Amino acid sequence: MPEGQDLENWLAAQHRNSEKENVTQGTPFLAVLRNEHGLAVPLEQVRLIARLESFSPLPGAPPLLPGATSLQGRIVALIDLGPLLEEDLLQPHIGMYVTVVSDGDVEAGLLVTRALDMHLVPEEYIQKEDITPYIVGRYAWPLSEPQKAFDIIHVANILEAARHVFR
């Protein structure tokens, strides 16, 4: 997402890009990259996409929760999906992206390396399967290129895993 562009305008522009794929109905996802891993976040659970401008480490916290940041006047815990996806840890740094997600009254920021696009995916293109407790399906994008897959994350399970480490 370009600097200084608000989420609503950016998503509207991305929706127009989805229409170029000749898709007019489907499930909307925010497509992000975590290193080279394409992830899809259900759009109704995305609250904010921002660049990390400050970072406060949480001493003694597990790698899943490397720190917190202030976004739009509130403190947001940051989640590194690496431990949940069995991938390398990200090193939080100024300029990387944070995708703030919520499920009910629980909210946190997912550390990602890049916010790509909004994808409007027809139901028949979504492979729904529990790949892990944190990945619940996948789809190809562009639709005509099945080798380019995006894994759909299960936001509620990710947030629950983060809450669990503090119990």
NORDA-V913958 format. One record per helix or strand of 2 or more residues. SS is the DSSP state (h for helix, s for strand). FROM is the first residue (numbers start at 1). TO is the last residue. If there is no record, write none. Layout:
ss,from,to
SS,FROM,TO
SS,FROM,TO
This chain:
ss,from,to
h,7,20
s,27,34
s,37,42
h,43,45
s,46,51
s,56,57
s,67,71
s,74,79
h,82,85
s,97,103
s,106,112
s,114,121
h,123,125
s,127,128
s,135,140
s,149,153
h,155,164
